[in-house]
Amino acid sequence: MFAQQLGQLFKNEKHRQDVKVGAVFRNIRRGNIIETAKVLDIAPDSMGVPHVHYTLSIQSTHQEGVEEHRTLGLASFAEKFSGAVTA
């Protein structure tokens, strides 16, 4: 159990290192909903916790693309968007 948790920690750390300004990530959800996030900025909040500011584009077969600006803590962002898009 501990080894599994430790492995997940290192996996998440690797994803966090991949999160850089200008990077693009994709998350495919159930129902063929595709979320694409482009990192605009990474900055600490007032407590020093790094947050990712990004543009989120959502596409699905049921609606036209939606685009909005969002913010997530770096750890949460890396967990949600683990699929980096290469150019």
PLY file of the C-alpha trace (Angstrom):
ply
format ascii 1.0
element vertex 87
property float x
property float y
property float z
element edge 86
property int vertex1
property int vertex2
end_header
0.00 0.00 0.00
2.74 2.46 0.99
4.76 1.66 -2.15
1.69 2.38 -4.28
1.14 5.75 -2.57
4.83 6.59 -2.94
4.71 5.69 -6.64
1.68 7.95 -7.13
3.49 10.80 -5.36
6.45 10.56 -7.74
4.10 10.29 -10.73
2.28 13.46 -9.64
5.62 15.23 -9.06
6.67 14.36 -12.64
3.41 15.82 -14.00
3.90 18.99 -11.92
7.33 19.46 -13.46
5.75 19.25 -16.93
3.39 22.15 -16.17
5.00 25.24 -17.68
3.70 28.47 -19.18
2.57 27.82 -22.75
2.17 24.05 -22.26
-1.06 22.43 -23.47
-2.78 19.52 -21.73
-5.82 17.43 -22.56
-8.32 15.57 -20.39
-10.89 13.32 -22.08
-13.97 12.73 -19.95
-16.80 10.29 -20.21
-19.20 11.09 -23.04
-16.32 12.07 -25.34
-15.97 15.48 -23.73
-12.54 16.89 -24.47
-11.05 19.50 -22.16
-7.96 21.29 -23.45
-6.01 23.52 -21.06
-3.35 26.02 -22.12
-1.21 27.28 -19.24
-1.12 31.08 -19.13
0.72 31.63 -15.84
1.86 29.86 -12.68
1.96 32.01 -9.58
1.77 31.54 -5.81
-1.27 32.70 -3.87
-1.00 34.75 -0.65
-0.07 31.58 1.28
2.69 30.65 -1.18
0.76 27.78 -2.81
1.42 27.68 -6.58
-1.66 28.02 -8.79
-2.03 27.49 -12.52
-3.94 30.12 -14.50
-5.13 28.61 -17.76
-7.56 28.83 -20.64
-9.93 25.88 -20.77
-11.57 24.84 -24.03
-14.35 22.27 -23.82
-15.56 20.38 -26.88
-18.18 17.67 -27.17
-20.51 16.23 -29.74
-23.45 17.87 -27.94
-22.28 21.49 -27.84
-20.00 23.89 -29.60
-16.66 24.74 -28.04
-16.65 26.74 -24.83
-13.58 28.69 -23.73
-12.98 30.30 -20.36
-10.20 31.26 -17.95
-9.75 29.17 -14.82
-7.37 28.70 -11.91
-6.41 25.51 -10.06
-3.73 24.67 -7.53
-0.69 23.19 -9.26
-1.14 19.74 -7.67
-4.83 19.59 -8.66
-4.08 20.78 -12.18
-1.33 18.16 -12.63
-3.68 15.44 -11.41
-6.57 16.47 -13.67
-4.53 17.27 -16.77
-1.93 14.52 -16.94
-2.02 14.22 -20.74
0.40 16.73 -22.23
-0.22 17.62 -25.88
2.95 17.73 -27.96
3.26 20.05 -30.93
0 1
1 2
2 3
3 4
4 5
5 6
6 7
7 8
8 9
9 10
10 11
11 12
12 13
13 14
14 15
15 16
16 17
17 18
18 19
19 20
20 21
21 22
22 23
23 24
24 25
25 26
26 27
27 28
28 29
29 30
30 31
31 32
32 33
33 34
34 35
35 36
36 37
37 38
38 39
39 40
40 41
41 42
42 43
43 44
44 45
45 46
46 47
47 48
48 49
49 50
50 51
51 52
52 53
53 54
54 55
55 56
56 57
57 58
58 59
59 60
60 61
61 62
62 63
63 64
64 65
65 66
66 67
67 68
68 69
69 70
70 71
71 72
72 73
73 74
74 75
75 76
76 77
77 78
78 79
79 80
80 81
81 82
82 83
83 84
84 85
85 86
